[in-house]
Amino acid sequence: MQKRKLLIGLALGLASASLSAQTLIVSAAASLTNAFKEINTQFEKAHPGVNIEMTTGASGSLLQQIQQGAPADLFASADQTTMDRAASQNLIDPATRTDFVTNSLVLIVPSQSESKVESVDALKDASIQRIAIGKTDTVPVGRYTKQALEASGDWETLSPKYIPSDNVRQVLDYVARGEVDAGFVYRTDAALMADKVKVVATPKTHAPITYPIAVIAATKEPAVAKQYIQYLSSDAAREALARYGFGKP
């Protein structure tokens, strides 16, 4: 009898724990993948009962998924333009929108390459045939790249060499594997493969690269989602973001 009561109590306890568990779905720009994995683990430890699921990809593609009803509680974009679109469609709670990190655009080449590319101007050399860039309609790093190359007068000139990519990590992989001669990524991504790619230039002629995050308007976990945004300013989260190369706004 005592054993039966113990089993019933255990079952009720498990059921109660299951009911109290909360799942927070974070939709984040691909460049945040590694840093957010670490931060998500930290947040779960600091908030027992919360389980975080993360979807990553190009900011524009993630927004399209949210527009189509994909479940999400938070959206972290690699640019302001994509978040502006989310706001204009009432997909986010504007009061929660927060800029939490900065980044830099860099030009990279394969580390084992014999290429003498040392500047953006060098991309016009006939020996440079393939340049990976993010798709400008959905990938923020692609838009930053276009802004920088338009400012230098090279956007149209280099267009026959472009290899459009679905997100910044794909650009990084293309360069790391030597499938292209060069590519434009964020400094944080280049740092992840410092043994396979090298940074040769840091264009400055583009809009400031700041990442906003906001709570999705249709979230079922508004309180926890807001706590997550607040957590991003904690010492532990800031240390993790800095370790992956992100700056503070």
C-alpha positions as a LaTeX table, in Angstrom:
\begin{tabular}{lrrr}
\hline
Residue & $x$ (\AA) & $y$ (\AA) & $z$ (\AA) \\
\hline
Met1 & 0.00 & 0.00 & 0.00 \\
Gln2 & 2.81 & 2.32 & 0.95 \\
Lys3 & 4.59 & 1.46 & $-2.29$ \\
Arg4 & 1.43 & 2.17 & $-4.27$ \\
Lys5 & 1.09 & 5.60 & $-2.63$ \\
Leu6 & 4.73 & 6.31 & $-3.41$ \\
Leu7 & 4.24 & 5.42 & $-7.08$ \\
Ile8 & 1.10 & 7.54 & $-7.30$ \\
Gly9 & 2.90 & 10.46 & $-5.66$ \\
Leu10 & 5.81 & 10.09 & $-8.09$ \\
Ala11 & 3.46 & 9.97 & $-11.06$ \\
Leu12 & 1.62 & 13.07 & $-9.87$ \\
Gly13 & 4.93 & 14.83 & $-9.33$ \\
Leu14 & 6.10 & 14.00 & $-12.84$ \\
Ala15 & 2.77 & 15.11 & $-14.29$ \\
Ser16 & 2.98 & 18.37 & $-12.37$ \\
Ala17 & 6.54 & 18.96 & $-13.58$ \\
Ser18 & 5.45 & 18.23 & $-17.13$ \\
Leu19 & 2.58 & 20.70 & $-16.89$ \\
Ser20 & 4.82 & 23.41 & $-15.43$ \\
Ala21 & 7.53 & 22.97 & $-18.07$ \\
Gln22 & 7.76 & 25.85 & $-20.54$ \\
Thr23 & 9.18 & 25.73 & $-24.03$ \\
Leu24 & 10.67 & 28.91 & $-25.44$ \\
Ile25 & 11.27 & 28.96 & $-29.20$ \\
Val26 & 14.04 & 31.32 & $-30.29$ \\
Ser27 & 14.30 & 32.21 & $-33.98$ \\
Ala28 & 17.81 & 33.60 & $-34.47$ \\
Ala29 & 20.10 & 34.79 & $-37.26$ \\
Ala30 & 22.60 & 32.12 & $-38.34$ \\
Ser31 & 25.57 & 34.15 & $-37.11$ \\
Leu32 & 24.22 & 33.87 & $-33.54$ \\
Thr33 & 24.12 & 30.06 & $-33.56$ \\
Asn34 & 27.18 & 29.28 & $-31.45$ \\
Ala35 & 26.80 & 32.12 & $-28.97$ \\
Phe36 & 23.09 & 31.45 & $-28.45$ \\
Lys37 & 23.66 & 27.73 & $-27.88$ \\
Glu38 & 25.82 & 28.65 & $-24.92$ \\
Ile39 & 23.45 & 31.34 & $-23.69$ \\
Asn40 & 20.44 & 29.01 & $-24.02$ \\
Thr41 & 22.15 & 26.47 & $-21.77$ \\
Gln42 & 22.90 & 29.20 & $-19.24$ \\
Phe43 & 19.31 & 30.45 & $-19.32$ \\
Glu44 & 17.86 & 26.97 & $-18.83$ \\
Lys45 & 20.07 & 26.44 & $-15.77$ \\
Ala46 & 19.04 & 29.79 & $-14.35$ \\
His47 & 15.35 & 29.10 & $-15.07$ \\
Pro48 & 14.49 & 25.50 & $-14.11$ \\
Gly49 & 11.50 & 24.21 & $-16.02$ \\
Val50 & 12.25 & 26.24 & $-19.15$ \\
Asn51 & 13.32 & 24.39 & $-22.28$ \\
Ile52 & 14.68 & 26.39 & $-25.21$ \\
Glu53 & 14.34 & 25.32 & $-28.81$ \\
Met54 & 16.23 & 27.32 & $-31.43$ \\
Thr55 & 15.73 & 27.82 & $-35.14$ \\
Thr56 & 18.54 & 29.51 & $-37.07$ \\
Gly57 & 18.95 & 30.75 & $-40.62$ \\
Ala58 & 19.01 & 33.89 & $-42.73$ \\
Ser59 & 17.05 & 36.63 & $-40.97$ \\
Gly60 & 14.79 & 37.19 & $-43.98$ \\
Ser61 & 14.00 & 33.49 & $-44.28$ \\
Leu62 & 13.19 & 33.27 & $-40.58$ \\
Leu63 & 10.84 & 36.22 & $-40.91$ \\
Gln64 & 9.10 & 34.51 & $-43.82$ \\
Gln65 & 8.59 & 31.43 & $-41.64$ \\
Ile66 & 7.11 & 33.54 & $-38.85$ \\
Gln67 & 4.84 & 35.27 & $-41.37$ \\
Gln68 & 3.60 & 31.84 & $-42.45$ \\
Gly69 & 2.76 & 30.84 & $-38.88$ \\
Ala70 & 5.86 & 28.96 & $-37.79$ \\
Pro71 & 5.96 & 28.80 & $-33.97$ \\
Ala72 & 8.33 & 31.32 & $-32.37$ \\
Asp73 & 8.49 & 33.32 & $-29.16$ \\
Leu74 & 11.53 & 35.48 & $-29.91$ \\
Phe75 & 13.08 & 36.81 & $-33.09$ \\
Ala76 & 16.72 & 37.93 & $-33.26$ \\
Ser77 & 17.71 & 39.51 & $-36.56$ \\
Ala78 & 21.14 & 40.39 & $-37.93$ \\
Asp79 & 19.85 & 43.72 & $-39.21$ \\
Gln80 & 17.35 & 46.47 & $-38.50$ \\
Thr81 & 15.67 & 46.24 & $-41.91$ \\
Thr82 & 14.30 & 42.75 & $-41.30$ \\
Met83 & 13.08 & 43.67 & $-37.83$ \\
Asp84 & 11.44 & 46.78 & $-39.27$ \\
Arg85 & 9.51 & 44.50 & $-41.62$ \\
Ala86 & 8.41 & 42.35 & $-38.70$ \\
Ala87 & 7.26 & 45.47 & $-36.85$ \\
Ser88 & 5.37 & 46.86 & $-39.85$ \\
Gln89 & 3.41 & 43.59 & $-40.05$ \\
Asn90 & 2.66 & 43.63 & $-36.32$ \\
Leu91 & 4.54 & 40.37 & $-35.83$ \\
Ile92 & 6.51 & 41.59 & $-32.81$ \\
Asp93 & 5.82 & 43.46 & $-29.60$ \\
Pro94 & 7.53 & 46.79 & $-30.38$ \\
Ala95 & 7.95 & 47.62 & $-26.70$ \\
Thr96 & 10.33 & 44.67 & $-26.31$ \\
Arg97 & 12.57 & 45.46 & $-29.29$ \\
Thr98 & 16.16 & 45.73 & $-28.08$ \\
Asp99 & 19.53 & 46.12 & $-29.82$ \\
Phe100 & 21.85 & 43.71 & $-28.03$ \\
Val101 & 25.04 & 43.19 & $-30.10$ \\
Thr102 & 27.10 & 44.65 & $-32.94$ \\
Asn103 & 29.25 & 42.98 & $-35.60$ \\
Ser104 & 31.59 & 43.79 & $-38.48$ \\
Leu105 & 31.66 & 42.87 & $-42.16$ \\
Val106 & 34.89 & 41.26 & $-43.38$ \\
Leu107 & 36.28 & 39.94 & $-46.64$ \\
Ile108 & 37.79 & 36.48 & $-46.29$ \\
Val109 & 39.78 & 34.09 & $-48.49$ \\
Pro110 & 40.78 & 30.45 & $-47.95$ \\
Ser111 & 43.76 & 30.34 & $-45.57$ \\
Gln112 & 45.63 & 27.97 & $-47.88$ \\
Ser113 & 44.91 & 30.06 & $-50.95$ \\
Glu114 & 47.77 & 31.51 & $-52.98$ \\
Ser115 & 45.55 & 34.45 & $-53.82$ \\
Lys116 & 47.09 & 37.86 & $-53.31$ \\
Val117 & 43.76 & 39.46 & $-52.41$ \\
Glu118 & 44.47 & 42.05 & $-49.75$ \\
Ser119 & 41.64 & 44.48 & $-50.41$ \\
Val120 & 38.19 & 44.77 & $-51.96$ \\
Asp121 & 39.74 & 46.41 & $-55.00$ \\
Ala122 & 41.80 & 43.27 & $-55.63$ \\
Leu123 & 38.59 & 41.33 & $-56.29$ \\
Lys124 & 38.52 & 42.88 & $-59.76$ \\
Asp125 & 41.61 & 40.90 & $-60.73$ \\
Ala126 & 40.93 & 38.36 & $-63.48$ \\
Ser127 & 42.27 & 35.56 & $-61.29$ \\
Ile128 & 39.34 & 36.02 & $-58.90$ \\
Gln129 & 36.40 & 34.18 & $-60.44$ \\
Arg130 & 34.02 & 33.28 & $-57.61$ \\
Ile131 & 32.94 & 35.53 & $-54.73$ \\
Ala132 & 30.41 & 34.17 & $-52.24$ \\
Ile133 & 27.87 & 36.67 & $-50.91$ \\
Gly134 & 24.62 & 36.36 & $-49.01$ \\
Lys135 & 21.44 & 36.68 & $-51.06$ \\
Thr136 & 20.54 & 40.34 & $-50.82$ \\
Asp137 & 16.79 & 39.80 & $-50.54$ \\
Thr138 & 16.89 & 37.56 & $-47.46$ \\
Val139 & 20.41 & 37.59 & $-45.98$ \\
Pro140 & 21.49 & 40.72 & $-44.06$ \\
Val141 & 25.21 & 40.12 & $-44.67$ \\
Gly142 & 24.38 & 40.20 & $-48.37$ \\
Arg143 & 22.78 & 43.62 & $-48.01$ \\
Tyr144 & 25.75 & 44.94 & $-46.03$ \\
Thr145 & 28.03 & 43.57 & $-48.74$ \\
Lys146 & 26.03 & 45.30 & $-51.45$ \\
Gln147 & 26.13 & 48.61 & $-49.57$ \\
Ala148 & 29.90 & 48.38 & $-49.17$ \\
Leu149 & 30.52 & 47.47 & $-52.80$ \\
Glu150 & 28.14 & 50.13 & $-54.10$ \\
Ala151 & 30.01 & 52.71 & $-52.06$ \\
Ser152 & 33.32 & 51.62 & $-53.59$ \\
Gly153 & 31.80 & 51.49 & $-57.08$ \\
Asp154 & 32.43 & 47.76 & $-57.46$ \\
Trp155 & 28.97 & 46.21 & $-57.08$ \\
Glu156 & 28.08 & 46.05 & $-60.78$ \\
Thr157 & 31.65 & 45.37 & $-61.91$ \\
Leu158 & 31.94 & 42.29 & $-59.72$ \\
Ser159 & 28.40 & 40.97 & $-60.29$ \\
Pro160 & 29.40 & 38.20 & $-62.79$ \\
Lys161 & 31.54 & 36.65 & $-60.04$ \\
Tyr162 & 28.89 & 36.43 & $-57.33$ \\
Ile163 & 27.89 & 33.07 & $-55.85$ \\
Pro164 & 24.63 & 33.82 & $-53.96$ \\
Ser165 & 24.32 & 31.97 & $-50.65$ \\
Asp166 & 21.37 & 31.17 & $-48.40$ \\
Asn167 & 22.97 & 32.45 & $-45.20$ \\
Val168 & 26.27 & 33.70 & $-43.81$ \\
Arg169 & 27.36 & 30.23 & $-42.66$ \\
Gln170 & 27.04 & 28.94 & $-46.22$ \\
Val171 & 29.34 & 31.73 & $-47.42$ \\
Leu172 & 31.80 & 30.75 & $-44.69$ \\
Asp173 & 31.68 & 27.07 & $-45.70$ \\
Tyr174 & 32.23 & 27.88 & $-49.38$ \\
Val175 & 35.37 & 29.86 & $-48.54$ \\
Ala176 & 36.64 & 27.38 & $-45.94$ \\
Arg177 & 36.37 & 24.52 & $-48.43$ \\
Gly178 & 38.08 & 26.54 & $-51.14$ \\
Glu179 & 35.05 & 26.35 & $-53.42$ \\
Val180 & 35.22 & 30.11 & $-54.01$ \\
Asp181 & 38.07 & 32.61 & $-54.16$ \\
Ala182 & 36.66 & 34.96 & $-51.54$ \\
Gly183 & 33.54 & 35.81 & $-49.58$ \\
Phe184 & 31.95 & 38.39 & $-47.30$ \\
Val185 & 30.95 & 37.29 & $-43.80$ \\
Tyr186 & 30.75 & 38.69 & $-40.29$ \\
Arg187 & 33.92 & 38.88 & $-38.23$ \\
Thr188 & 32.32 & 36.54 & $-35.69$ \\
Asp189 & 31.86 & 33.84 & $-38.33$ \\
Ala190 & 35.39 & 34.19 & $-39.68$ \\
Ala191 & 36.71 & 33.68 & $-36.14$ \\
Leu192 & 35.01 & 30.28 & $-35.95$ \\
Met193 & 37.20 & 28.98 & $-38.77$ \\
Ala194 & 40.38 & 30.95 & $-38.22$ \\
Asp195 & 42.38 & 27.88 & $-39.28$ \\
Lys196 & 40.62 & 27.67 & $-42.65$ \\
Val197 & 39.93 & 31.28 & $-43.63$ \\
Lys198 & 41.76 & 34.55 & $-43.22$ \\
Val199 & 40.41 & 38.08 & $-43.03$ \\
Val200 & 41.96 & 40.36 & $-45.64$ \\
Ala201 & 39.76 & 43.46 & $-45.42$ \\
Thr202 & 37.13 & 45.11 & $-43.23$ \\
Pro203 & 34.85 & 47.34 & $-45.34$ \\
Lys204 & 33.35 & 50.24 & $-43.44$ \\
Thr205 & 31.07 & 51.78 & $-46.05$ \\
His206 & 27.81 & 50.18 & $-44.98$ \\
Ala207 & 25.12 & 50.73 & $-42.37$ \\
Pro208 & 26.14 & 49.95 & $-38.77$ \\
Ile209 & 25.66 & 46.25 & $-38.05$ \\
Thr210 & 23.45 & 46.02 & $-34.98$ \\
Tyr211 & 21.30 & 43.04 & $-34.03$ \\
Pro212 & 17.81 & 43.61 & $-32.59$ \\
Ile213 & 15.73 & 41.04 & $-30.71$ \\
Ala214 & 12.03 & 41.22 & $-29.90$ \\
Val215 & 9.20 & 39.13 & $-28.48$ \\
Ile216 & 6.84 & 37.69 & $-31.08$ \\
Ala217 & 3.38 & 39.25 & $-30.73$ \\
Ala218 & 1.64 & 35.85 & $-30.81$ \\
Thr219 & 3.89 & 34.23 & $-28.20$ \\
Lys220 & 2.29 & 32.04 & $-25.56$ \\
Glu221 & 5.22 & 32.70 & $-23.21$ \\
Pro222 & 5.50 & 36.52 & $-23.03$ \\
Ala223 & 6.91 & 36.62 & $-19.50$ \\
Val224 & 9.70 & 34.11 & $-20.13$ \\
Ala225 & 10.46 & 35.66 & $-23.52$ \\
Lys226 & 10.94 & 39.06 & $-21.86$ \\
Gln227 & 13.17 & 37.43 & $-19.24$ \\
Tyr228 & 15.32 & 36.02 & $-22.04$ \\
Ile229 & 15.86 & 39.48 & $-23.52$ \\
Gln230 & 16.76 & 40.81 & $-20.09$ \\
Tyr231 & 19.17 & 37.91 & $-19.62$ \\
Leu232 & 21.11 & 38.97 & $-22.71$ \\
Ser233 & 22.37 & 41.98 & $-20.75$ \\
Ser234 & 23.58 & 39.84 & $-17.83$ \\
Asp235 & 27.31 & 39.43 & $-17.17$ \\
Ala236 & 27.23 & 35.75 & $-18.13$ \\
Ala237 & 25.49 & 36.39 & $-21.45$ \\
Arg238 & 27.68 & 39.40 & $-22.28$ \\
Glu239 & 30.80 & 37.33 & $-21.62$ \\
Ala240 & 29.55 & 34.60 & $-23.96$ \\
Leu241 & 28.69 & 37.07 & $-26.72$ \\
Ala242 & 32.06 & 38.81 & $-26.36$ \\
Arg243 & 33.86 & 35.47 & $-26.49$ \\
Tyr244 & 32.34 & 34.86 & $-29.92$ \\
Gly245 & 33.40 & 38.33 & $-31.09$ \\
Phe246 & 30.19 & 40.30 & $-30.75$ \\
Gly247 & 30.35 & 43.91 & $-29.62$ \\
Lys248 & 28.08 & 45.84 & $-27.30$ \\
Pro249 & 25.74 & 48.47 & $-28.81$ \\
\hline
\end{tabular}
